[in-house]
Amino acid sequence: MVTRVLPILALVLLLRLPFLHQAIQGDDVYYLAGAEHAQVDPLHPHSTRYLFQGDLVDMRGFPHPPLNAWVLAALLAVLGDVREVPFHLAYALFSAIAALAMYSLAARFCERPFLATLVFLAVPAFVVNGNSLESDLPFLAAWMCAVAWFVKAVEEESMAALAAAAVAAALAGLAAYQAILLTPILAAYLLLRRNRRTAAWCAVLAAPAALAAWQLFERATGGAFPAGVLAGYMKTYGLQALAQKARSGTALVAHLGWIVSPVLVLAAFRRAWIAAVVAAAAAALYDPNPMFWGSIACGVLVAAACFRRDFLSLWVMIFLAGGLIVFFAGSARYLLPLAAPVAILAARSASVQMLAVGFALQMAISLGLAAVNYRHWDEYRRFAASLPKEPRTWVNAEWGLRYYLETQGALPLSRDQALTPGDIVVTSELALPIPTKAALAPLAHAEILPRLPLRMVSLGGRSAYSLASRGLRPFEFSAAVIDRVRAEIVVERKPELSWIDPRDPQAAPQIVSGLYTDGWMTEQATVLLKRPGEAAPLRATFFIPAQAPARRVRMLVDGQLVAEETFPAPGSYSLAVPFTGGAQGLTVALTVDNTFLAPPDERHLGMVVTGIGFR
């Protein structure tokens, strides 16, 4: 066995070494926020708040339990700061654990365990997402150990292995909510083996038990169930809407076709070709691109071939069915727990020659995607380092660009942030920017354009590798621009209008923040006004709808409170104060005491403003 294990470990190390200096990417920044909070509150790493896409959110609603934040917190405590190389080297351990557990499983379910493990290591999501600091690989390692030890415990009647399986399953539950799918999968194994041991059936419940214990602990010590907070955000942002779920499910089927190389899919699962042809024809009506309908065909081929009464097939079908219900983003990494059974099934059915060809082709694709991914996030790091460390810098982006600018003292931009001349705003076209109203002059810009013609995401692309909202292809053969980033300075804007109607296109340059073109304002609406040549009252007219809880309205001029009034009921009102004219402009802000949400609208709405100014 050692002669097989050492080459597997060597290959894992070779996969990770070129990417040890991988820049902070994707959701790494949010996990690191939890890790930083854990330095002062170790038991509650998610009991903090942070800005996400301009809104202040409660991290207890983060879509992952705290295990990964704890891992990062431990590394942060030991190393003192975030350092890419040692952090990624530590996370390579999870890749090695997952690979060894895969070999252990494959040795029990097929005659070519080494080849099956090689196929597993070539999965695109394993190669690419194994270079991040997100929870994917810690979860996969715990999941694989739970299944491998559980199978060993049942076959060998080992209580030690059963205890290890229960611990691994509990850790998986603390790494990802989808760990609850371990329960029906392990239960299916016991049913197939006709095993009635009470201890084994108790171990089956380890993952949901760990999740439940954490939820109860958070409720008792923090006042809320994290799952409840998450459900609130899911509803607020419409993440469980039917259209969203349909896109996510379609993307997951496409990703299923690329867990192993399509060459192996066609060689190992060819018995379900009729279903694949029908699915490809239907998919081509939506998107005639071969990458899309071919991936759908391969995904359906794998799924249809798993309609069998054996453990590996049931593993695939249970997790896929659960994933279609649970997941909302359609990301390729969500299917990592399916990599093992699909790889083993392929190794059992395909010839040695086809396995070798499939592994080589898949590894080439996976390494290419990993190289492009490395370049993408490294360009953010480079661009941030090229900018001066100004104290008044705002980040209009998420992900790695936000992280590196924040380490230089920048702050994330909120939706209602009032910008003043001299402020610097760094914006990414791709990384979830929010609209700004300030007048901006360019300082620096960069275009992210890797030479390798592979894309997991791009400005005009339709890849669903990380998110299905842009498209449904698993990835793309393309040379498109991934992102454009720019740094701009806020310049003084000379107001031309003394009266602002938010619906008037000419008024847009004088709307600073918090006021939309349909008239709705957030908690605070700020505008820039030209002072009139003669004395005139400063007036705001607005409408409080029946569904709006706002009642107290305040008016501020250049930051000073000039009027405040409480209105008893919904209706049309005005707030006015006498004001003397002058030659310069002034800033006027309206604030309300309460806002509300009206899904699928993601804005925090206060009331409808019909005009602000001198009239």
HELIX and SHEET records of a PDB file:
HELIX    1   1 VAL A    2  ARG A   16  1                                  15    
HELIX    2   2 LEU A   17  PHE A   19  5                                   3    
HELIX    3   3 ASP A   28  ALA A   38  1                                  11    
HELIX    4   4 MET A   59  GLY A   61  5                                   3    
HELIX    5   5 LEU A   67  LEU A   79  1                                  13    
HELIX    6   6 GLU A   84  PHE A  109  1                                  26    
HELIX    7   7 PRO A  113  LEU A  121  1                                   9    
HELIX    8   8 PRO A  124  ASN A  129  1                                   6    
HELIX    9   9 ASP A  136  GLU A  156  1                                  21    
HELIX   10  10 MET A  159  GLY A  173  1                                  15    
HELIX   11  11 TYR A  177  LEU A  181  5                                   5    
HELIX   12  12 LEU A  182  ARG A  193  1                                  12    
HELIX   13  13 THR A  198  VAL A  204  1                                   7    
HELIX   14  14 ALA A  206  GLY A  222  1                                  17    
HELIX   15  15 PRO A  226  THR A  236  1                                  11    
HELIX   16  16 LEU A  242  LEU A  256  1                                  15    
HELIX   17  17 PRO A  262  ALA A  268  1                                   7    
HELIX   18  18 ARG A  270  ALA A  272  5                                   3    
HELIX   19  19 TRP A  273  TYR A  286  1                                  14    
HELIX   20  20 PRO A  290  ALA A  305  1                                  16    
HELIX   21  21 PHE A  311  VAL A  326  1                                  16    
HELIX   22  22 ALA A  332  LEU A  338  5                                   7    
HELIX   23  23 ALA A  339  SER A  349  1                                  11    
HELIX   24  24 VAL A  352  SER A  386  1                                  35    
HELIX   25  25 TRP A  399  THR A  407  1                                   9    
HELIX   26  26 PRO A  505  GLN A  510  5                                   6    
SHEET    1   A 2 ARG A  49  PHE A  52  0                                        
SHEET    2   A 2 ASP A  55  ASP A  58 -1                                        
SHEET    1   B 5 LEU A 411  PRO A 412  0                                        
SHEET    2   B 5 THR A 393  ASN A 396  1                                        
SHEET    3   B 5 ILE A 424  SER A 428  1                                        
SHEET    4   B 5 ASP A 483  VAL A 490 -1                                        
SHEET    5   B 5 LEU A 440  ILE A 448 -1                                        
SHEET    1   C 2 LEU A 454  ARG A 455  0                                        
SHEET    2   C 2 GLU A 476  PHE A 477 -1                                        
SHEET    1   D 4 TRP A 499  ILE A 500  0                                        
SHEET    2   D 4 VAL A 608  PHE A 614 -1                                        
SHEET    3   D 4 LEU A 538  ILE A 544 -1                                        
SHEET    4   D 4 GLY A 571  VAL A 577 -1                                        
SHEET    1   E 5 ILE A 511  LEU A 515  0                                        
SHEET    2   E 5 MET A 521  LYS A 530 -1                                        
SHEET    3   E 5 GLY A 585  VAL A 592 -1                                        
SHEET    4   E 5 ARG A 552  VAL A 557 -1                                        
SHEET    5   E 5 GLN A 560  THR A 566 -1                                        
SHEET    1   F 2 PHE A 596  ALA A 598  0                                        
SHEET    2   F 2 ASP A 601  LEU A 605 -1                                        
END                                                                             
